[in-house]
């Protein structure tokens, strides 16, 4: 069950993400971290997202974005 919770949390983070331009002109995806910290820490440990304990949002990594898109297909959810 925990695996599905992790997958669904990653998908929700991705689906509710907003684009942010960095200082170097790159675009990143950020999402508010209103989810259980155990799940966020697990996703972070798997290099799917990263965050600071001080920030109220997380950044999705390229790996996290790719996996979120695969999970959307797995669960037949269209963005």
Backbone as numpy.savetxt, mean C-alpha at the origin, in Angstrom:
# Nx Ny Nz CAx CAy CAz Cx Cy Cz
-6.41 -16.85 7.36 -7.22 -15.65 7.36 -6.36 -14.39 7.36
-5.23 -14.43 8.08 -4.37 -13.25 8.16 -3.82 -12.88 6.78
-3.57 -13.87 5.95 -3.05 -13.59 4.61 -4.07 -12.78 3.80
-5.34 -13.14 3.90 -6.38 -12.40 3.19 -6.52 -10.98 3.74
-6.38 -10.82 5.04 -6.43 -9.48 5.64 -5.30 -8.62 5.10
-4.09 -9.20 5.02 -2.94 -8.47 4.48 -3.18 -8.09 3.03
-3.71 -9.04 2.23 -3.98 -8.76 0.83 -5.03 -7.66 0.66
-6.10 -7.77 1.43 -7.16 -6.77 1.32 -6.71 -5.40 1.80
-5.87 -5.37 2.83 -5.33 -4.10 3.30 -4.47 -3.45 2.23
-3.62 -4.24 1.59 -2.78 -3.70 0.51 -3.64 -3.17 -0.62
-4.69 -3.89 -0.98 -5.57 -3.41 -2.05 -6.27 -2.11 -1.65
-6.74 -2.02 -0.41 -7.40 -0.80 0.05 -6.42 0.38 0.07
-5.20 0.12 0.50 -4.18 1.18 0.48 -3.97 1.68 -0.95
-3.89 0.74 -1.87 -3.68 1.09 -3.28 -4.88 1.84 -3.86
-6.08 1.33 -3.60 -7.28 1.92 -4.17 -7.57 3.31 -3.62
-7.12 3.59 -2.41 -7.37 4.90 -1.81 -6.15 5.82 -1.88
-5.11 5.38 -2.60 -3.87 6.15 -2.68 -4.04 7.41 -3.52
-3.19 8.37 -3.22 -3.15 9.60 -4.01 -1.72 9.83 -4.47
-1.60 10.48 -5.62 -0.27 10.75 -6.18 0.34 11.97 -5.52
1.65 11.89 -5.32 2.39 13.01 -4.76 3.68 13.17 -5.56
3.97 14.40 -5.94 5.21 14.68 -6.65 6.33 14.89 -5.64
7.47 14.23 -5.90 8.61 14.37 -5.01 9.46 15.55 -5.45
10.47 15.84 -4.66 11.37 16.95 -4.96 12.11 16.70 -6.28
12.37 15.44 -6.59 13.10 15.10 -7.81 12.20 15.02 -9.04
10.94 15.35 -8.89 10.03 15.34 -10.02 9.38 14.00 -10.28
9.63 13.01 -9.43 9.00 11.71 -9.59 7.64 11.71 -8.90
6.80 10.78 -9.29 5.49 10.65 -8.68 5.47 9.40 -7.81
4.95 9.54 -6.59 4.80 8.39 -5.69 3.34 8.26 -5.30
2.98 7.08 -4.83 1.63 6.85 -4.33 1.67 6.81 -2.82
0.80 7.60 -2.20 0.68 7.63 -0.74 -0.75 7.28 -0.36
-0.88 6.73 0.82 -2.20 6.41 1.34 -2.20 6.61 2.84
-3.36 6.99 3.39 -3.46 7.18 4.83 -3.37 5.82 5.52
-2.71 5.78 6.66 -2.47 4.51 7.33 -3.45 4.25 8.48
-4.72 4.19 8.16 -5.75 3.92 9.15 -6.07 2.45 9.26
-5.06 1.61 9.28 -5.22 0.17 9.34 -4.39 -0.38 10.50
-4.64 -1.60 10.91 -3.89 -2.16 12.04 -2.37 -2.12 11.79
-1.64 -1.67 12.80 -0.20 -1.54 12.65 0.50 -2.88 12.46
-0.05 -3.96 12.99 0.55 -5.27 12.75 0.57 -5.59 11.26
-0.54 -5.29 10.60 -0.63 -5.55 9.16 0.28 -4.60 8.39
0.28 -3.32 8.75 1.15 -2.36 8.07 2.62 -2.72 8.24
3.00 -3.14 9.44 4.39 -3.56 9.69 4.75 -4.77 8.85
3.83 -5.72 8.73 4.09 -6.92 7.92 4.28 -6.54 6.45
3.42 -5.67 5.94 3.55 -5.22 4.55 4.86 -4.46 4.36
5.23 -3.67 5.34 6.49 -2.93 5.27 7.68 -3.88 5.30
7.63 -4.90 6.14 8.72 -5.88 6.23 8.86 -6.66 4.93
7.78 -6.78 4.17 7.81 -7.46 2.88 8.12 -6.51 1.73
8.55 -5.28 2.06 8.92 -4.25 1.08 7.79 -3.87 0.12
6.56 -3.92 0.62 5.42 -3.53 -0.20 5.02 -2.09 0.05
5.42 -1.55 1.20 5.21 -0.15 1.51 6.25 0.27 2.53
6.38 1.58 2.71 7.25 2.08 3.77 6.63 3.31 4.38
6.97 3.52 5.66 6.41 4.63 6.39 7.25 4.95 7.60
7.01 6.10 8.13 7.64 6.54 9.36 6.57 6.52 10.45
6.97 6.27 11.67 6.00 6.26 12.77 5.40 7.64 13.01
6.08 8.69 12.57 5.58 10.05 12.75 4.57 10.46 11.69
4.67 9.86 10.51 3.79 10.24 9.40 2.42 9.58 9.55
1.43 10.23 8.98 0.07 9.68 9.00 -0.26 8.92 7.73
0.74 8.80 6.84 0.52 8.10 5.59 1.68 7.17 5.29
1.45 6.29 4.32 2.47 5.34 3.88 2.73 5.56 2.40
3.90 5.14 1.95 4.25 5.15 0.53 4.19 3.71 0.03
3.56 3.50 -1.11 3.55 2.18 -1.72 4.80 2.04 -2.59
5.48 0.91 -2.46 6.66 0.65 -3.28 6.21 0.12 -4.64
7.13 0.04 -5.57 6.82 -0.53 -6.89 6.32 -1.96 -6.73
6.96 -2.73 -5.83 6.54 -4.11 -5.58 5.12 -4.14 -5.01
4.82 -3.19 -4.13 3.49 -3.12 -3.54 2.43 -2.79 -4.57
2.76 -1.88 -5.47 1.82 -1.50 -6.54 1.57 -2.68 -7.47
2.65 -3.38 -7.84 2.51 -4.54 -8.72 1.66 -5.62 -8.07
1.95 -5.93 -6.80 1.18 -6.96 -6.10 -0.27 -6.54 -5.94
-0.52 -5.28 -5.63 -1.90 -4.80 -5.49 -2.67 -4.99 -6.80
-2.04 -4.69 -7.92 -2.71 -4.90 -9.21 -3.00 -6.37 -9.46
-2.07 -7.25 -9.10 -2.31 -8.70 -9.25 -3.45 -9.16 -8.35
-3.50 -8.62 -7.14 -4.56 -8.99 -6.21 -5.92 -8.50 -6.70
-5.96 -7.32 -7.31 -7.20 -6.82 -7.87 -7.73 -7.79 -8.94
-6.83 -8.33 -9.74 -7.22 -9.33 -10.73 -7.67 -10.62 -10.06
-6.95 -11.05 -9.04 -7.29 -12.27 -8.30 -8.70 -12.20 -7.74
-9.06 -11.06 -7.16 -10.37 -10.88 -6.55 -11.38 -10.26 -7.51
-11.02 -10.17 -8.79 -11.85 -9.59 -9.86 -12.45 -8.23 -9.47
-11.56 -7.35 -9.07 -11.95 -5.98 -8.74 -11.32 -5.06 -9.78
-12.10 -4.18 -10.34 -11.60 -3.24 -11.33 -11.40 -1.88 -10.72
-10.30 -1.27 -11.08 -10.00 0.08 -10.57 -10.62 1.11 -11.45
